[in-house]
Amino acid sequence: MENEISNPKTEVPTGIALNDKDYLESILTCLKELVKNYATAMTEASNGELYEQYSNAFTSIANMQREVYEVMFENGWYNLTQANNQKIQNKFNTLSKEYQDLNA
């Protein structure tokens, strides 16, 4: 695919046994869920100290999530698709309209 952004794929063993890619996919999924859960917890924190603790944990986990993503991308296990300008413009227009509707 011409719009795909990726690195050469590091081959891993196939079969029933888990490999490095499987482990990293599992870790990435868990970290993404933790980031979402900590974001929710921060918005519901009952006081400033609790908010700070959640915020520190959120930042740490978000950084770990990014590191795992980068390892997966470097090994060719995570590919991106480049959006064309029309798709970007359409999304921008949709979000702009939603923003204007909120402020109406």
C-alpha positions as CSV (number, residue, x, y, z in Angstrom):
1,M,0.0,0.0,0.0
2,E,1.5,3.3,-1.1
3,N,0.1,5.4,1.8
4,E,1.4,3.0,4.5
5,I,4.1,4.1,6.8
6,S,6.1,1.2,8.3
7,N,9.5,-0.2,9.0
8,P,10.8,-3.6,7.9
9,K,9.1,-6.3,9.9
10,T,11.1,-8.3,12.4
11,E,10.1,-11.9,11.9
12,V,8.9,-13.8,14.9
13,P,8.2,-17.5,15.4
14,T,4.7,-18.6,14.4
15,G,2.7,-21.2,16.2
16,I,0.9,-21.5,19.5
17,A,3.7,-20.2,21.6
18,L,3.7,-16.5,22.4
19,N,6.4,-14.4,20.8
20,D,7.8,-10.9,21.4
21,K,5.2,-9.3,19.1
22,D,2.4,-11.1,21.0
23,Y,3.7,-9.9,24.4
24,L,4.1,-6.3,23.2
25,E,0.7,-6.2,21.7
26,S,-0.8,-7.4,25.0
27,I,1.3,-4.9,27.0
28,L,0.3,-2.1,24.6
29,T,-3.4,-2.9,24.9
30,C,-3.2,-3.0,28.7
31,L,-1.3,0.3,28.8
32,K,-3.9,2.0,26.5
33,E,-6.7,0.9,28.9
34,L,-4.7,2.1,31.9
35,V,-4.2,5.5,30.3
36,K,-8.0,5.8,29.7
37,N,-8.8,4.7,33.2
38,Y,-6.4,7.1,34.8
39,A,-7.7,10.0,32.6
40,T,-11.2,9.2,34.0
41,A,-9.9,8.9,37.6
42,M,-8.2,12.3,37.3
43,T,-11.5,13.9,36.3
44,E,-13.2,12.4,39.2
45,A,-10.5,12.9,41.9
46,S,-12.0,14.3,45.0
47,N,-9.1,16.5,46.0
48,G,-5.9,18.1,44.8
49,E,-3.5,15.5,46.3
50,L,-5.4,12.6,44.8
51,Y,-5.5,14.4,41.5
52,E,-1.7,14.8,41.6
53,Q,-1.2,11.1,42.3
54,Y,-3.4,10.1,39.5
55,S,-1.8,12.6,37.2
56,N,1.7,11.3,38.0
57,A,0.6,7.7,37.4
58,F,-1.1,8.8,34.1
59,T,2.0,10.5,32.8
60,S,4.2,7.5,33.7
61,I,1.9,5.0,32.1
62,A,1.4,7.2,29.0
63,N,5.2,7.4,28.6
64,M,5.4,3.6,28.9
65,Q,2.6,3.2,26.3
66,R,4.6,5.4,23.9
67,E,7.8,3.5,24.4
68,V,6.1,0.2,23.7
69,Y,4.4,1.7,20.6
70,E,7.8,2.9,19.4
71,V,9.4,-0.5,19.8
72,M,6.6,-2.1,17.9
73,F,6.8,0.5,15.1
74,E,10.6,0.1,14.9
75,N,10.1,-3.6,14.5
76,G,7.5,-3.2,11.8
77,W,4.7,-4.6,14.0
78,Y,2.7,-1.4,14.0
79,N,1.9,0.3,10.7
80,L,0.4,3.6,10.0
81,T,-1.6,4.8,7.0
82,Q,-1.0,8.3,5.8
83,A,-4.2,10.3,5.4
84,N,-4.6,12.3,2.2
85,N,-5.2,16.0,2.4
86,Q,-8.9,15.7,1.5
87,K,-9.5,13.3,4.4
88,I,-7.8,15.6,6.8
89,Q,-9.7,18.6,5.6
90,N,-13.0,16.7,5.9
91,K,-12.2,15.7,9.5
92,F,-11.2,19.3,10.3
93,N,-14.5,20.6,8.8
94,T,-16.5,18.1,10.8
95,L,-14.8,18.9,14.1
96,S,-15.0,22.7,13.4
97,K,-18.8,22.4,12.8
98,E,-19.2,20.3,16.0
99,Y,-17.2,23.0,17.9
100,Q,-19.3,25.8,16.5
101,D,-22.5,23.9,17.4
102,L,-21.3,23.6,21.0
103,N,-20.7,27.3,21.2
104,A,-24.0,28.3,19.6
